[in-house]
Amino acid sequence: MNTLQAPPKTDQPQYKITDKDRSRAKRIDDAWNAYEGEFIKAFDKLPNEPDLNVISNRIVEFVNASNDFLFGKELQITVPKGAPAEAQTFLDDCWGRKETRIPFLLRLGLNGAMAGSAFLRIVPGRKKGKFRLVEIDPSTINVETAPQDCQTVLLYCIEYCKDEEDESGKQQRVYYREEISRIDPPDIAGDNPESGDNQEYEDEDADGLDSDVTWSIQHWTQVAQAGMQPKNGNWIPAGDPYPWPYPFSPIFSCQNLPRPNSFWGYPDVMPNIIKLNDSLNLVQSGINVERKIRRILFAPGTGEGELHVQPGKIVQLPLSDQKIEAVQAASETKSDLDFAANLRSDIDEETGVPGVATGRVDILPRGITGIAIELLYGPLLKKTDKKRCTYGEMIIEVSKALLVLNNMRSSVSESAA
């Protein structure tokens, strides 16, 4: 690695957040709202009446099922045979015991399912040899990649805000910005022994990383009026930039599901699946409203008064020609139930998670065989295998980086998850 140089100081952030970035953050927020049951209500609640909307949250069911298949069991992260015992102890300490590791990985998987990519950060502790692993909210992060290589990150931009009061008690919004920039000195020029032409080469270490690359970390703040967006040119540096003197950045990421020609992967919760869930809730709410209408009673000839009808009691009317009738409404319940079942099936197909995996056992045929069960779970198993490749590679790279940070480079080569 070349001699470490001081990171260049910039008065203003380099990255400019685009409309595409804002659209992605909005999509992530919509996915979380759907996961937490915030769906469109088809009917307004009338005063003094129960809410007739039926909200069936299929998002939380299939996301949890997929995530449980991926990270529901303890994941062993080991160093290769022959590595020092202290290297394995160190990795176990960083990733935490079972009760810590599984929830951490489940949170990581949930972030990826909502955003399309999951992010993890290595945070050095105050004591030497101590490191924390922290998952990053994907809605707060934007990424700049190389023009012809969407997997080579040039800059990570993390931005978030919080509302607070100033000294006078006036509400204000404080924005925080962090940029982690790649610093890559000019490559070494030399002769290519195969072609005979002068070409530029990148020095690579044993892990295939550009060995002369380092990273620069810098923070900014900006105070704006409550509800206002930050303005370019108004950022105040929060200290000087400081170096991260390694070829890998402190942030690691992976695609949730493979997506070509893009840094961001595919999320589990796509906008069309949320719309399918909204349609399912509309149909089920309509069935509930129809059942309510069919239970409305009226009494011709009794005037504008009200009759108090109670369960288990018979209402006696004063005149023989007076009677109590129920509203007659053409029933579409059967066709609506069939349509709702089709919508559930569409959600199963779109997500690759069969209803039986979320606890819906009514779809299981009688006398089901092992082959039939394998076919039922086939889409989910294939989806899980894809995720194991993407998340597994990130876990391996993080483990290698931890060993390097703790001066255990000799144990890096084949650490595996």
Secondary structure as GFF3:
##gff-version 3
##sequence-region A 1 417
A	DSSP	alpha_helix	19	35	.	.	.	ID=ss1
A	DSSP	alpha_helix	58	71	.	.	.	ID=ss2
A	DSSP	alpha_helix	85	95	.	.	.	ID=ss3
A	DSSP	alpha_helix	98	115	.	.	.	ID=ss4
A	DSSP	beta_strand	117	124	.	.	.	ID=ss5
A	DSSP	beta_strand	131	136	.	.	.	ID=ss6
A	DSSP	three_ten_helix	138	140	.	.	.	ID=ss7
A	DSSP	beta_strand	141	146	.	.	.	ID=ss8
A	DSSP	beta_strand	149	165	.	.	.	ID=ss9
A	DSSP	beta_strand	171	183	.	.	.	ID=ss10
A	DSSP	beta_strand	188	191	.	.	.	ID=ss11
A	DSSP	beta_strand	198	201	.	.	.	ID=ss12
A	DSSP	beta_strand	214	225	.	.	.	ID=ss13
A	DSSP	beta_strand	236	237	.	.	.	ID=ss14
A	DSSP	beta_strand	242	244	.	.	.	ID=ss15
A	DSSP	beta_strand	251	255	.	.	.	ID=ss16
A	DSSP	alpha_helix	271	294	.	.	.	ID=ss17
A	DSSP	beta_strand	297	298	.	.	.	ID=ss18
A	DSSP	beta_strand	325	326	.	.	.	ID=ss19
A	DSSP	alpha_helix	333	351	.	.	.	ID=ss20
A	DSSP	three_ten_helix	355	358	.	.	.	ID=ss21
A	DSSP	three_ten_helix	361	363	.	.	.	ID=ss22
A	DSSP	alpha_helix	370	405	.	.	.	ID=ss23
A	DSSP	three_ten_helix	409	411	.	.	.	ID=ss24
###
